């Protein structure tokens, strides 16, 4: 895993660290998840993200199209999984 302080939005890749501890110091930041392609498969969690902010700063998780899929409150945790609807349509699901 990796611990970082975020001052701008970030885009994740499947080659990135799977566990992230982020201190969010700026309002209105987002983390963009990569496209859930067929080559990756389903399941997970592919990413586990902890918002270690001691303040009120939340972090918005977005899919690769920019759609909001979850908000991680200060002190919150999210686990990101890929689901298949049975028709090869893969989407992100966040449990936290």
C-alpha positions in Angstrom: 0.0 0.0 0.0 0.9 3.6 0.0 0.1 6.7 2.1 -0.2 10.1 0.5 -1.5 13.6 1.0 -3.9 14.6 -1.8 -4.1 18.2 -2.9 -5.5 17.5 -6.4 -7.7 14.8 -7.9 -6.1 11.5 -8.9 -6.7 8.9 -11.6 -5.9 5.3 -10.6 -4.6 2.5 -12.8 -4.6 -1.3 -12.2 -0.8 -1.2 -12.0 -1.1 1.2 -8.9 -0.9 0.2 -5.3 -4.1 -1.7 -4.3 -4.3 -0.2 -0.8 -4.3 3.6 -0.3 -4.2 5.8 2.8 -5.0 9.3 1.6 -5.1 12.5 3.7 -7.4 14.8 1.8 -6.4 18.4 2.4 -8.4 20.2 -0.3 -12.2 20.4 -0.9 -13.9 18.8 -3.9 -11.3 16.2 -4.8 -12.1 13.1 -6.8 -10.4 9.7 -7.4 -11.1 8.2 -10.8 -11.1 4.5 -11.1 -9.9 2.8 -14.3 -12.2 1.2 -16.8 -13.4 -2.2 -15.6 -12.3 -4.0 -18.7 -12.8 -7.7 -19.5 -9.1 -8.4 -19.3 -9.1 -7.6 -15.6 -11.9 -10.0 -14.6 -14.4 -9.5 -11.8 -14.2 -9.6 -8.0 -11.7 -7.8 -5.9 -11.3 -5.7 -4.0 -9.1 -4.1 -6.6 -8.6 -1.0 -4.5 -9.1 -0.3 -0.8 -9.0 3.4 0.0 -9.0 5.0 3.5 -9.6 8.8 3.8 -7.3 9.6 6.7 -8.4 13.3 6.9 -8.8 14.6 10.3 -10.9 17.4 9.0 -14.2 17.4 7.2 -12.7 16.8 3.7 -14.5 14.0 1.8 -13.3 12.3 -1.4 -15.6 11.5 -4.3 -14.9 8.1 -6.1 -15.7 8.3 -9.8 -15.7 5.7 -12.6 -13.7 6.2 -15.8 -16.6 8.2 -17.3 -16.6 10.6 -14.4 -19.8 9.4 -12.8 -19.9 9.6 -9.0 -20.1 6.1 -7.5 -19.3 6.8 -3.8 -18.2 9.5 -1.4 -15.6 8.6 1.3 -16.1 10.8 4.4 -13.2 11.9 6.5 -12.1 8.8 8.4 -14.1 6.5 6.0 -13.0 3.5 4.1 -14.1 2.1 0.7 -13.4 -1.2 -1.0 -13.8 -1.2 -4.8 -15.0 -4.3 -6.6 -15.8 -5.1 -10.2 -19.2 -6.8 -10.9 -20.5 -8.4 -14.1 -24.2 -8.2 -14.9 -24.2 -11.5 -16.8 -24.0 -9.7 -20.2 -20.3 -8.9 -20.0 -21.1 -5.4 -18.7 -18.7 -4.6 -15.9 -19.2 -1.9 -13.4 -17.6 -0.7 -10.2 -19.3 -1.4 -6.9 -18.0 0.2 -3.7 -18.5 -1.4 -0.3 -17.4 0.6 2.7 
